[in-house]
Amino acid sequence: MDFYDLDLNDYVLDALDDMNFTDTTPIQEHAIPPILEGRDVMGVAQTGTGKTAAYLLPVLSKLADGGFPKDAINCVIMSPTRELAQQIDSAMQGFAYYLEDISSVAVYGGNDGVRYEQEKRAMQSGADVVIATPGRLISHLSLGNIDLSRVSFFILDEADRMLDMGFCDDILLIAKALMKEHQTIMFSATMPGDILSLAHSILRNPVEVKLAVSKPADNIRQSAYLCYEPQKLQVVKHMFEQEPPHRVIIFVGSKKKTKELAISIIRAGYNARAMHSDLNQDERDEVMYLFRSGKIDILVATDIVARGIDIDDIALVINFDVPRDEEDYVHRIGRTARAGRGGRAVTFVNDKDMLFFRQIERFLGKEIYKEKTPEEFGETPAYHSINKRKKNFRHHHNKRNVKNGKKPNR
């Protein structure tokens, strides 16, 4: 669909022309019309599908059409991290290029007092759009620096990630400060139970826009190691002995294991750092700077960064723990093989994670190649593939029928 097929403001369309945006993505095609109609929207879409434009374009169009107070904050956009807030702010500047009467401010932590005062002045002077991280906005709200009583649009971007980072209470507190009649737009890459609970508490009869999870890129070489939990660190060291690590992300299932694994890898002589939600913003910024600049080779992380890291040259992704659903698997390994490059993704499968890994293989529609674990590591778990399980089921089913005097199925 062409953007001109949508009922967007002419000035917004002029900006899109300048940016060479012509055709909508699926999430834009299905989300923009109900947002323009004033409906609450629950969107489920992966990073890179164009969801930022899916909510910015219709909201900017409605603000440009008029009818909203000039001296009030009209839209609040919540972002889990400073990096995403900055990206949204950058997109905002492009889309609103010809909207001279619409102002915005990005509000996030990890900066000095001068920046804090600038944020305060911008919000008190009535910036139309505030793009904020939850913690920073709560800080301003508690000090009376911001009035949310006339906000018409409340947008949550990457809601699942905000909940992972422990911001649920902050979001609910901010939502209570809004006027009763407002439009809520919520985007999430996944839809676990806690996201559904949040959606039910803040959305009113929402339009649901859900895109199917994309399969991983063909240029990602996927494989797996079968190993018991104590063998995983041995396999990591084995892999790094075979090929020195460079631009590697290791995804781990918990903060505690992330910290422990990073320490173990450092003790083994490799340059690694941990990234998890216990780090404050300054600490996260430092880790990301060191990784982006190549000063560290290995980032050991929880899923907090699976959809937040925007680096094009990741060479290897290791799933130290099997993701609990196929969407998380796609998000994790999607950090590699970007911008036309090739990449590798390796998953460690222990005896307790077989079921989750088979679900991932079913989603992919293929079996992932199993690497040979070195014999000196000892016995490893046995793996029964999808096809073997079906074959064994038919064999036992037919054997039972023959015993009962029935002909086997062919």
Contacts in CASP RR format, 6 or more apart in sequence:
PFRMAT RR
TARGET T0000
AUTHOR 0000-0000-0000
METHOD contacts of the structure
MODEL  1
MDFYDLDLNDYVLDALDDMNFTDTTPIQEHAIPPILEGRDVMGVAQTGTG
KTAAYLLPVLSKLADGGFPKDAINCVIMSPTRELAQQIDSAMQGFAYYLE
DISSVAVYGGNDGVRYEQEKRAMQSGADVVIATPGRLISHLSLGNIDLSR
VSFFILDEADRMLDMGFCDDILLIAKALMKEHQTIMFSATMPGDILSLAH
SILRNPVEVKLAVSKPADNIRQSAYLCYEPQKLQVVKHMFEQEPPHRVII
FVGSKKKTKELAISIIRAGYNARAMHSDLNQDERDEVMYLFRSGKIDILV
ATDIVARGIDIDDIALVINFDVPRDEEDYVHRIGRTARAGRGGRAVTFVN
DKDMLFFRQIERFLGKEIYKEKTPEEFGETPAYHSINKRKKNFRHHHNKR
NVKNGKKPNR
1 23 0 8 1.000
1 24 0 8 1.000
1 29 0 8 1.000
2 22 0 8 1.000
2 23 0 8 1.000
2 24 0 8 1.000
3 13 0 8 1.000
3 16 0 8 1.000
3 21 0 8 1.000
3 22 0 8 1.000
3 23 0 8 1.000
3 24 0 8 1.000
3 57 0 8 1.000
4 13 0 8 1.000
6 24 0 8 1.000
6 32 0 8 1.000
6 33 0 8 1.000
6 36 0 8 1.000
7 33 0 8 1.000
7 36 0 8 1.000
7 61 0 8 1.000
8 16 0 8 1.000
8 32 0 8 1.000
8 36 0 8 1.000
8 57 0 8 1.000
8 58 0 8 1.000
8 61 0 8 1.000
9 60 0 8 1.000
9 61 0 8 1.000
9 64 0 8 1.000
9 65 0 8 1.000
9 99 0 8 1.000
11 64 0 8 1.000
11 98 0 8 1.000
11 99 0 8 1.000
12 57 0 8 1.000
12 60 0 8 1.000
12 61 0 8 1.000
12 64 0 8 1.000
12 95 0 8 1.000
12 96 0 8 1.000
12 98 0 8 1.000
12 99 0 8 1.000
14 97 0 8 1.000
14 98 0 8 1.000
15 94 0 8 1.000
15 95 0 8 1.000
15 96 0 8 1.000
15 97 0 8 1.000
15 98 0 8 1.000
16 22 0 8 1.000
16 57 0 8 1.000
16 95 0 8 1.000
18 97 0 8 1.000
19 94 0 8 1.000
21 53 0 8 1.000
24 32 0 8 1.000
25 49 0 8 1.000
25 50 0 8 1.000
25 53 0 8 1.000
25 54 0 8 1.000
26 49 0 8 1.000
26 211 0 8 1.000
27 43 0 8 1.000
27 45 0 8 1.000
27 49 0 8 1.000
27 50 0 8 1.000
27 51 0 8 1.000
27 54 0 8 1.000
27 209 0 8 1.000
27 211 0 8 1.000
28 50 0 8 1.000
28 53 0 8 1.000
28 54 0 8 1.000
28 57 0 8 1.000
30 209 0 8 1.000
31 41 0 8 1.000
31 43 0 8 1.000
31 51 0 8 1.000
31 54 0 8 1.000
31 55 0 8 1.000
31 58 0 8 1.000
31 185 0 8 1.000
31 209 0 8 1.000
32 54 0 8 1.000
32 57 0 8 1.000
32 58 0 8 1.000
34 41 0 8 1.000
34 207 0 8 1.000
34 209 0 8 1.000
35 41 0 8 1.000
35 54 0 8 1.000
35 55 0 8 1.000
35 58 0 8 1.000
35 59 0 8 1.000
35 183 0 8 1.000
35 185 0 8 1.000
36 58 0 8 1.000
36 61 0 8 1.000
36 62 0 8 1.000
38 62 0 8 1.000
38 183 0 8 1.000
39 183 0 8 1.000
39 205 0 8 1.000
39 206 0 8 1.000
39 207 0 8 1.000
40 183 0 8 1.000
40 184 0 8 1.000
40 185 0 8 1.000
40 186 0 8 1.000
40 203 0 8 1.000
40 204 0 8 1.000
40 205 0 8 1.000
40 206 0 8 1.000
40 207 0 8 1.000
41 55 0 8 1.000
41 184 0 8 1.000
41 185 0 8 1.000
41 186 0 8 1.000
41 206 0 8 1.000
41 207 0 8 1.000
41 208 0 8 1.000
41 209 0 8 1.000
42 186 0 8 1.000
42 188 0 8 1.000
42 199 0 8 1.000
42 203 0 8 1.000
42 206 0 8 1.000
42 207 0 8 1.000
42 208 0 8 1.000
42 209 0 8 1.000
43 51 0 8 1.000
43 186 0 8 1.000
43 187 0 8 1.000
43 188 0 8 1.000
43 208 0 8 1.000
43 209 0 8 1.000
43 210 0 8 1.000
44 187 0 8 1.000
44 188 0 8 1.000
44 189 0 8 1.000
44 190 0 8 1.000
44 191 0 8 1.000
44 208 0 8 1.000
44 209 0 8 1.000
44 210 0 8 1.000
44 211 0 8 1.000
45 51 0 8 1.000
45 54 0 8 1.000
45 187 0 8 1.000
45 189 0 8 1.000
45 209 0 8 1.000
45 210 0 8 1.000
45 211 0 8 1.000
46 189 0 8 1.000
46 211 0 8 1.000
46 213 0 8 1.000
46 214 0 8 1.000
46 307 0 8 1.000
46 327 0 8 1.000
46 330 0 8 1.000
46 331 0 8 1.000
47 158 0 8 1.000
47 189 0 8 1.000
47 307 0 8 1.000
47 308 0 8 1.000
47 331 0 8 1.000
49 211 0 8 1.000
51 157 0 8 1.000
51 187 0 8 1.000
52 87 0 8 1.000
52 88 0 8 1.000
52 91 0 8 1.000
52 157 0 8 1.000
53 91 0 8 1.000
53 95 0 8 1.000
54 187 0 8 1.000
55 77 0 8 1.000
55 155 0 8 1.000
55 157 0 8 1.000
55 185 0 8 1.000
55 187 0 8 1.000
56 88 0 8 1.000
56 91 0 8 1.000
56 92 0 8 1.000
56 95 0 8 1.000
57 95 0 8 1.000
59 75 0 8 1.000
59 129 0 8 1.000
59 153 0 8 1.000
59 155 0 8 1.000
59 185 0 8 1.000
60 92 0 8 1.000
60 95 0 8 1.000
60 96 0 8 1.000
60 99 0 8 1.000
60 102 0 8 1.000
62 68 0 8 1.000
62 153 0 8 1.000
63 74 0 8 1.000
63 75 0 8 1.000
63 99 0 8 1.000
63 102 0 8 1.000
63 128 0 8 1.000
63 129 0 8 1.000
64 99 0 8 1.000
64 101 0 8 1.000
64 102 0 8 1.000
68 74 0 8 1.000
68 128 0 8 1.000
68 152 0 8 1.000
69 150 0 8 1.000
70 101 0 8 1.000
70 126 0 8 1.000
71 126 0 8 1.000
72 126 0 8 1.000
72 147 0 8 1.000
72 150 0 8 1.000
72 151 0 8 1.000
73 123 0 8 1.000
73 126 0 8 1.000
73 127 0 8 1.000
73 128 0 8 1.000
73 129 0 8 1.000
73 130 0 8 1.000
73 146 0 8 1.000
73 147 0 8 1.000
73 148 0 8 1.000
73 150 0 8 1.000
73 151 0 8 1.000
74 128 0 8 1.000
74 129 0 8 1.000
74 150 0 8 1.000
74 151 0 8 1.000
74 152 0 8 1.000
74 153 0 8 1.000
75 128 0 8 1.000
75 129 0 8 1.000
75 130 0 8 1.000
75 151 0 8 1.000
75 152 0 8 1.000
75 153 0 8 1.000
75 154 0 8 1.000
75 155 0 8 1.000
76 129 0 8 1.000
76 130 0 8 1.000
76 132 0 8 1.000
76 137 0 8 1.000
76 148 0 8 1.000
76 151 0 8 1.000
76 153 0 8 1.000
76 154 0 8 1.000
76 155 0 8 1.000
76 174 0 8 1.000
76 178 0 8 1.000
77 88 0 8 1.000
77 129 0 8 1.000
77 130 0 8 1.000
77 131 0 8 1.000
77 132 0 8 1.000
77 155 0 8 1.000
77 157 0 8 1.000
78 132 0 8 1.000
78 133 0 8 1.000
78 134 0 8 1.000
78 137 0 8 1.000
78 154 0 8 1.000
78 155 0 8 1.000
78 156 0 8 1.000
78 157 0 8 1.000
78 162 0 8 1.000
78 171 0 8 1.000
78 174 0 8 1.000
79 85 0 8 1.000
79 88 0 8 1.000
79 108 0 8 1.000
79 131 0 8 1.000
79 132 0 8 1.000
79 133 0 8 1.000
79 157 0 8 1.000
79 158 0 8 1.000
80 133 0 8 1.000
80 134 0 8 1.000
80 157 0 8 1.000
80 158 0 8 1.000
80 161 0 8 1.000
80 162 0 8 1.000
80 165 0 8 1.000
80 167 0 8 1.000
81 108 0 8 1.000
81 133 0 8 1.000
81 161 0 8 1.000
81 284 0 8 1.000
81 308 0 8 1.000
82 108 0 8 1.000
82 109 0 8 1.000
82 110 0 8 1.000
82 133 0 8 1.000
82 281 0 8 1.000
82 285 0 8 1.000
83 288 0 8 1.000
83 308 0 8 1.000
83 310 0 8 1.000
84 157 0 8 1.000
84 158 0 8 1.000
84 308 0 8 1.000
85 106 0 8 1.000
85 107 0 8 1.000
85 108 0 8 1.000
85 131 0 8 1.000
85 132 0 8 1.000
85 133 0 8 1.000
86 106 0 8 1.000
86 108 0 8 1.000
87 310 0 8 1.000
88 106 0 8 1.000
88 131 0 8 1.000
88 157 0 8 1.000
89 104 0 8 1.000
89 106 0 8 1.000
89 131 0 8 1.000
92 104 0 8 1.000
92 129 0 8 1.000
92 131 0 8 1.000
93 104 0 8 1.000
96 102 0 8 1.000
96 104 0 8 1.000
102 128 0 8 1.000
102 129 0 8 1.000
103 122 0 8 1.000
103 126 0 8 1.000
103 127 0 8 1.000
103 128 0 8 1.000
103 129 0 8 1.000
104 127 0 8 1.000
104 128 0 8 1.000
104 129 0 8 1.000
104 130 0 8 1.000
104 131 0 8 1.000
105 119 0 8 1.000
105 122 0 8 1.000
105 123 0 8 1.000
105 127 0 8 1.000
105 129 0 8 1.000
105 130 0 8 1.000
105 131 0 8 1.000
106 131 0 8 1.000
106 132 0 8 1.000
107 119 0 8 1.000
107 123 0 8 1.000
107 130 0 8 1.000
107 131 0 8 1.000
107 132 0 8 1.000
107 133 0 8 1.000
107 136 0 8 1.000
107 137 0 8 1.000
107 140 0 8 1.000
108 132 0 8 1.000
108 133 0 8 1.000
108 136 0 8 1.000
108 281 0 8 1.000
109 133 0 8 1.000
109 135 0 8 1.000
109 136 0 8 1.000
109 281 0 8 1.000
110 280 0 8 1.000
110 281 0 8 1.000
110 282 0 8 1.000
110 285 0 8 1.000
119 136 0 8 1.000
119 140 0 8 1.000
119 145 0 8 1.000
120 140 0 8 1.000
120 145 0 8 1.000
120 146 0 8 1.000
123 130 0 8 1.000
123 140 0 8 1.000
123 145 0 8 1.000
123 146 0 8 1.000
124 145 0 8 1.000
124 146 0 8 1.000
124 147 0 8 1.000
130 137 0 8 1.000
130 146 0 8 1.000
134 162 0 8 1.000
134 167 0 8 1.000
134 170 0 8 1.000
134 171 0 8 1.000
134 174 0 8 1.000
135 167 0 8 1.000
135 170 0 8 1.000
137 146 0 8 1.000
137 170 0 8 1.000
137 174 0 8 1.000
138 170 0 8 1.000
138 173 0 8 1.000
138 174 0 8 1.000
140 146 0 8 1.000
141 148 0 8 1.000
141 173 0 8 1.000
141 174 0 8 1.000
141 177 0 8 1.000
148 174 0 8 1.000
148 177 0 8 1.000
148 178 0 8 1.000
148 179 0 8 1.000
149 177 0 8 1.000
149 178 0 8 1.000
149 179 0 8 1.000
150 179 0 8 1.000
151 178 0 8 1.000
151 179 0 8 1.000
151 182 0 8 1.000
152 179 0 8 1.000
152 182 0 8 1.000
152 183 0 8 1.000
153 182 0 8 1.000
153 183 0 8 1.000
153 185 0 8 1.000
154 174 0 8 1.000
154 175 0 8 1.000
154 178 0 8 1.000
154 182 0 8 1.000
154 183 0 8 1.000
154 184 0 8 1.000
154 185 0 8 1.000
154 202 0 8 1.000
155 184 0 8 1.000
155 185 0 8 1.000
155 186 0 8 1.000
155 187 0 8 1.000
156 162 0 8 1.000
156 171 0 8 1.000
156 184 0 8 1.000
156 185 0 8 1.000
156 186 0 8 1.000
156 187 0 8 1.000
156 188 0 8 1.000
157 187 0 8 1.000
158 187 0 8 1.000
158 188 0 8 1.000
158 189 0 8 1.000
158 307 0 8 1.000
158 308 0 8 1.000
159 171 0 8 1.000
159 186 0 8 1.000
159 187 0 8 1.000
159 188 0 8 1.000
159 195 0 8 1.000
159 198 0 8 1.000
159 199 0 8 1.000
160 188 0 8 1.000
160 189 0 8 1.000
160 190 0 8 1.000
160 191 0 8 1.000
160 192 0 8 1.000
160 195 0 8 1.000
161 189 0 8 1.000
161 304 0 8 1.000
161 307 0 8 1.000
161 308 0 8 1.000
162 168 0 8 1.000
162 171 0 8 1.000
163 194 0 8 1.000
163 195 0 8 1.000
163 198 0 8 1.000
164 277 0 8 1.000
164 302 0 8 1.000
164 303 0 8 1.000
164 304 0 8 1.000
165 277 0 8 1.000
165 304 0 8 1.000
166 277 0 8 1.000
168 194 0 8 1.000
168 198 0 8 1.000
171 198 0 8 1.000
171 202 0 8 1.000
172 198 0 8 1.000
172 201 0 8 1.000
172 202 0 8 1.000
175 184 0 8 1.000
175 202 0 8 1.000
184 202 0 8 1.000
184 203 0 8 1.000
184 204 0 8 1.000
184 206 0 8 1.000
186 198 0 8 1.000
186 199 0 8 1.000
186 202 0 8 1.000
186 203 0 8 1.000
186 206 0 8 1.000
188 195 0 8 1.000
189 307 0 8 1.000
189 327 0 8 1.000
189 331 0 8 1.000
190 325 0 8 1.000
190 327 0 8 1.000
190 328 0 8 1.000
190 331 0 8 1.000
191 210 0 8 1.000
199 206 0 8 1.000
213 326 0 8 1.000
213 327 0 8 1.000
213 330 0 8 1.000
213 363 0 8 1.000
214 330 0 8 1.000
215 330 0 8 1.000
215 364 0 8 1.000
216 222 0 8 1.000
216 329 0 8 1.000
216 330 0 8 1.000
216 333 0 8 1.000
216 334 0 8 1.000
216 345 0 8 1.000
216 364 0 8 1.000
217 334 0 8 1.000
217 337 0 8 1.000
219 337 0 8 1.000
219 340 0 8 1.000
219 341 0 8 1.000
219 342 0 8 1.000
219 343 0 8 1.000
220 333 0 8 1.000
220 334 0 8 1.000
220 336 0 8 1.000
220 337 0 8 1.000
220 342 0 8 1.000
220 343 0 8 1.000
220 344 0 8 1.000
220 345 0 8 1.000
221 342 0 8 1.000
221 343 0 8 1.000
221 344 0 8 1.000
221 345 0 8 1.000
222 333 0 8 1.000
222 344 0 8 1.000
222 345 0 8 1.000
222 346 0 8 1.000
222 347 0 8 1.000
222 368 0 8 1.000
222 369 0 8 1.000
223 344 0 8 1.000
223 345 0 8 1.000
223 346 0 8 1.000
223 347 0 8 1.000
223 368 0 8 1.000
223 369 0 8 1.000
223 370 0 8 1.000
223 371 0 8 1.000
224 346 0 8 1.000
224 347 0 8 1.000
224 348 0 8 1.000
224 349 0 8 1.000
224 357 0 8 1.000
224 368 0 8 1.000
224 369 0 8 1.000
224 370 0 8 1.000
224 371 0 8 1.000
225 235 0 8 1.000
225 346 0 8 1.000
225 347 0 8 1.000
225 348 0 8 1.000
225 349 0 8 1.000
225 370 0 8 1.000
225 371 0 8 1.000
225 373 0 8 1.000
226 349 0 8 1.000
226 350 0 8 1.000
226 370 0 8 1.000
226 373 0 8 1.000
226 380 0 8 1.000
226 381 0 8 1.000
226 382 0 8 1.000
226 383 0 8 1.000
227 234 0 8 1.000
227 235 0 8 1.000
227 348 0 8 1.000
227 349 0 8 1.000
227 350 0 8 1.000
227 373 0 8 1.000
227 377 0 8 1.000
227 380 0 8 1.000
227 381 0 8 1.000
228 350 0 8 1.000
228 351 0 8 1.000
228 380 0 8 1.000
228 381 0 8 1.000
229 350 0 8 1.000
231 373 0 8 1.000
231 377 0 8 1.000
231 378 0 8 1.000
231 380 0 8 1.000
232 320 0 8 1.000
232 348 0 8 1.000
232 350 0 8 1.000
233 261 0 8 1.000
233 264 0 8 1.000
234 377 0 8 1.000
235 348 0 8 1.000
235 373 0 8 1.000
235 377 0 8 1.000
236 250 0 8 1.000
236 261 0 8 1.000
236 265 0 8 1.000
236 318 0 8 1.000
236 320 0 8 1.000
237 268 0 8 1.000
238 374 0 8 1.000
238 377 0 8 1.000
239 245 0 8 1.000
239 318 0 8 1.000
239 346 0 8 1.000
240 268 0 8 1.000
240 270 0 8 1.000
245 270 0 8 1.000
245 297 0 8 1.000
245 298 0 8 1.000
245 316 0 8 1.000
246 297 0 8 1.000
246 315 0 8 1.000
247 294 0 8 1.000
247 297 0 8 1.000
247 311 0 8 1.000
247 313 0 8 1.000
247 314 0 8 1.000
247 315 0 8 1.000
247 316 0 8 1.000
248 297 0 8 1.000
248 298 0 8 1.000
248 299 0 8 1.000
248 314 0 8 1.000
248 315 0 8 1.000
248 316 0 8 1.000
248 317 0 8 1.000
248 318 0 8 1.000
249 298 0 8 1.000
249 299 0 8 1.000
249 301 0 8 1.000
249 305 0 8 1.000
249 309 0 8 1.000
249 314 0 8 1.000
249 316 0 8 1.000
249 317 0 8 1.000
249 318 0 8 1.000
249 335 0 8 1.000
249 336 0 8 1.000
250 261 0 8 1.000
250 265 0 8 1.000
250 298 0 8 1.000
250 299 0 8 1.000
250 300 0 8 1.000
250 301 0 8 1.000
250 317 0 8 1.000
250 318 0 8 1.000
250 320 0 8 1.000
251 301 0 8 1.000
251 302 0 8 1.000
251 303 0 8 1.000
251 306 0 8 1.000
251 317 0 8 1.000
251 318 0 8 1.000
251 319 0 8 1.000
251 320 0 8 1.000
251 321 0 8 1.000
251 323 0 8 1.000
251 332 0 8 1.000
252 258 0 8 1.000
252 261 0 8 1.000
252 300 0 8 1.000
252 301 0 8 1.000
252 302 0 8 1.000
252 320 0 8 1.000
252 321 0 8 1.000
253 302 0 8 1.000
253 303 0 8 1.000
253 320 0 8 1.000
253 321 0 8 1.000
254 302 0 8 1.000
255 276 0 8 1.000
255 277 0 8 1.000
255 278 0 8 1.000
255 302 0 8 1.000
257 320 0 8 1.000
257 321 0 8 1.000
258 274 0 8 1.000
258 275 0 8 1.000
258 276 0 8 1.000
258 300 0 8 1.000
258 301 0 8 1.000
258 302 0 8 1.000
259 274 0 8 1.000
259 276 0 8 1.000
261 274 0 8 1.000
261 300 0 8 1.000
261 320 0 8 1.000
262 272 0 8 1.000
262 273 0 8 1.000
262 274 0 8 1.000
262 300 0 8 1.000
265 272 0 8 1.000
265 298 0 8 1.000
265 300 0 8 1.000
266 272 0 8 1.000
270 297 0 8 1.000
270 298 0 8 1.000
271 295 0 8 1.000
271 296 0 8 1.000
271 297 0 8 1.000
271 298 0 8 1.000
272 296 0 8 1.000
272 297 0 8 1.000
272 298 0 8 1.000
272 299 0 8 1.000
272 300 0 8 1.000
273 287 0 8 1.000
273 290 0 8 1.000
273 291 0 8 1.000
273 296 0 8 1.000
273 298 0 8 1.000
273 299 0 8 1.000
273 300 0 8 1.000
274 287 0 8 1.000
274 300 0 8 1.000
274 301 0 8 1.000
275 284 0 8 1.000
275 287 0 8 1.000
275 288 0 8 1.000
275 299 0 8 1.000
275 300 0 8 1.000
275 301 0 8 1.000
275 302 0 8 1.000
275 304 0 8 1.000
275 305 0 8 1.000
276 301 0 8 1.000
276 302 0 8 1.000
276 304 0 8 1.000
277 302 0 8 1.000
277 304 0 8 1.000
279 287 0 8 1.000
287 296 0 8 1.000
287 299 0 8 1.000
288 309 0 8 1.000
289 295 0 8 1.000
290 296 0 8 1.000
291 299 0 8 1.000
291 311 0 8 1.000
292 311 0 8 1.000
299 305 0 8 1.000
299 309 0 8 1.000
303 323 0 8 1.000
303 328 0 8 1.000
303 331 0 8 1.000
303 332 0 8 1.000
306 328 0 8 1.000
306 331 0 8 1.000
306 332 0 8 1.000
306 335 0 8 1.000
307 331 0 8 1.000
309 335 0 8 1.000
311 335 0 8 1.000
312 338 0 8 1.000
312 339 0 8 1.000
312 341 0 8 1.000
313 338 0 8 1.000
313 339 0 8 1.000
313 341 0 8 1.000
314 335 0 8 1.000
314 336 0 8 1.000
314 338 0 8 1.000
314 343 0 8 1.000
315 336 0 8 1.000
315 343 0 8 1.000
315 344 0 8 1.000
316 336 0 8 1.000
316 343 0 8 1.000
316 344 0 8 1.000
316 345 0 8 1.000
316 346 0 8 1.000
317 332 0 8 1.000
317 333 0 8 1.000
317 334 0 8 1.000
317 335 0 8 1.000
317 336 0 8 1.000
317 344 0 8 1.000
317 345 0 8 1.000
317 346 0 8 1.000
318 345 0 8 1.000
318 346 0 8 1.000
318 347 0 8 1.000
318 348 0 8 1.000
319 329 0 8 1.000
319 332 0 8 1.000
319 333 0 8 1.000
319 345 0 8 1.000
319 346 0 8 1.000
319 347 0 8 1.000
319 348 0 8 1.000
320 348 0 8 1.000
321 348 0 8 1.000
321 353 0 8 1.000
322 347 0 8 1.000
322 348 0 8 1.000
322 349 0 8 1.000
322 350 0 8 1.000
322 353 0 8 1.000
322 356 0 8 1.000
322 357 0 8 1.000
322 360 0 8 1.000
323 329 0 8 1.000
323 332 0 8 1.000
323 356 0 8 1.000
323 360 0 8 1.000
324 356 0 8 1.000
325 356 0 8 1.000
325 359 0 8 1.000
326 359 0 8 1.000
326 360 0 8 1.000
326 363 0 8 1.000
326 364 0 8 1.000
329 347 0 8 1.000
329 360 0 8 1.000
329 363 0 8 1.000
332 345 0 8 1.000
333 345 0 8 1.000
334 345 0 8 1.000
336 342 0 8 1.000
336 343 0 8 1.000
336 344 0 8 1.000
336 345 0 8 1.000
337 343 0 8 1.000
346 371 0 8 1.000
347 357 0 8 1.000
347 368 0 8 1.000
349 357 0 8 1.000
349 381 0 8 1.000
349 383 0 8 1.000
350 381 0 8 1.000
351 381 0 8 1.000
354 381 0 8 1.000
354 383 0 8 1.000
354 384 0 8 1.000
357 368 0 8 1.000
358 386 0 8 1.000
358 389 0 8 1.000
360 368 0 8 1.000
361 367 0 8 1.000
361 368 0 8 1.000
361 385 0 8 1.000
361 386 0 8 1.000
362 386 0 8 1.000
367 385 0 8 1.000
367 386 0 8 1.000
367 387 0 8 1.000
370 383 0 8 1.000
373 380 0 8 1.000
384 392 0 8 1.000
394 409 0 8 1.000
397 409 0 8 1.000
398 408 0 8 1.000
398 409 0 8 1.000
399 408 0 8 1.000
401 407 0 8 1.000
401 408 0 8 1.000
401 409 0 8 1.000
402 408 0 8 1.000
END
